[in-house]
Amino acid sequence: MDKDKIIALLNKDLQDEHGAIIQYLNHAYAMGEGEMACEIEALARDEMRHLDWLAETVAELGGTPSLERGTMRMSGESVADWMGNNVLLEKGAINQYQEHIKLIDDPKIKRLLERILSDEESHHGSFEHFVEKAQKKGMKDIRGSRQDKTTRTLNWGVEHEYTVILQYLLHSYMTPNKEAQEQLADQAINEMQHLGWLAEEIVGSGGNPKIEHTEVDQSTKTPDMLRADIKIEKKVADAYDQAAKETEDPDLKKLLHRIRDNEIYHIGVFNDLLKEEEK
């Protein structure tokens, strides 16, 4: 199989990992605190690792990792319904990976897909167990319908964090600068933490987190990537600072200040990288 066809297959797998991550995070946040929610977040982290491995492989082959979301099954009114959808999603992933393993003749890539397939088979069993557990406990969606200014601000934050996660990861895969690769990936992980904090705050205050993103910068030159990253960080740091000034909730103010300070740190990291690139 030629390289372009392999890249296309891997990007299809990558897209479906992306979809699974968002599906599982939506379910975990909607369940609130608890053992099952934590376990589902752990499975989402497995899918994040898969996405990372696949994206790195696509980049090594000379392709561009896809940012699209693949298959998602977001219907259902109860937690048991959601877990049933997760079983079906994992079954689809298992079938697809088995097919791609047969089609791809590169031994290193086959080995990677076999590694991921093993995880998906384990996830399938976990979600089958979660269906039974959710049915026995009668678990329900705890998200509310609150849509005030605070909730809108927090959802704006979720949208931003999701956008920069994708942006920094893409830049990390595409830049040839090894230090930039490492720093961009590290800051993307920090943004993942922010998304989780904000989503949990929304659910805890009676709202519903909307995990959607805006346009992602897809620059191909490292200095352009870093300038775009600095620009978006400056904008969002100011926005978090303003939101903190406007809220009277001391805990929320503390959270917004913490995220703002993290974003300011990112600006410093990216500025240092840009100075080195421009020498």
HELIX and SHEET records of a PDB file:
HELIX    1   1 LYS A    3  MET A   31  1                                  29    
HELIX    2   2 GLU A   35  GLU A   60  1                                  26    
HELIX    3   3 VAL A   79  LEU A  103  1                                  25    
HELIX    4   4 PRO A  107  LYS A  137  1                                  31    
HELIX    5   5 LYS A  149  MET A  174  1                                  26    
HELIX    6   6 LYS A  178  GLY A  204  1                                  27    
HELIX    7   7 THR A  222  GLU A  246  1                                  25    
HELIX    8   8 PRO A  250  GLU A  278  1                                  29    
END                                                                             
